[in-house]
């Protein structure tokens, strides 16, 4: 039974890791072919919304789940998430893929700080450790004063902060909304935001080389969250989260293979420091829960 459980977690995480990588490469490819970030995110939301609407048509019970109970909080969550997602996607066009993914993992540190402030959660030594290790990891990756800190790095850190706010507001929404409803309204709210910044003429002149990465952005955006959610459902967080950190070496290999990006030892070392802080806190939280 334990082996079967582990196998399910690993398979779901393989799906999640591949989805995150496909989404990153798809964003970069669409940007290389002349699409703006707004236009790329149109595909992200539109394809997801089409799939979700199809599910609503096929299953009557999902219509009840899709009804929002706290539309104001949904609007706040998705506006912040959209800004963070925009910054993350833009950073993919400016930085090596591995650096983007490594800096993105500072999100747990931001989440801890926000949870203490907004949710009045208690600060513990391990939670302080997440913040400290996250800061040290960022300094190792960016090496201020040695390497130049560019706009791309600032964008990723902004995105990580925005994703942390999204995590907090998602937790608040789970008391009144279903998972399907949260995901459904994410697409409903974010699609118009993307369309506002897009040039409609672009969509009338799409070419064959746009199709595959456009599908990649939309489908991988859905499957990444679906696979990750199922991995958490199939196994404990203490098993899932360490596997999630495999995103960094995987995307480093993808960046090297597809774009000739150098495997930077400082990025990997900084990522290990950030990961170490998260794992320490995870172990402490698990022990405290028992």
Secondary structure, 3 states (H helix, E strand, C coil): CHHHHHHHHHHHHHHHHHHHHHHHHHHHHHHHCCCCHHHHHHHHHHHHHHHHHHHHHHCCHHHHHHCCCCHHHHHHHHHHHHHHHHHHHHHHCCCCHHHHHHHHCCHHHHHHHHHHHHCCCCCCHHHHHHHHHHHHHHHHHHCECCECCCHHHHHHHHHHHHHHHHHHHHHHHCCCCCHHHHHHHHHHHHHHHHHHCCCHHHHHCCCHHHHHHHHHHHHHHHHHHHHHHHHHHHCCHHHHHHHHCHHHHHHHHHHHHHHCCCCCHHHHHHHHHHHHHHHHHHHHHHHHHC
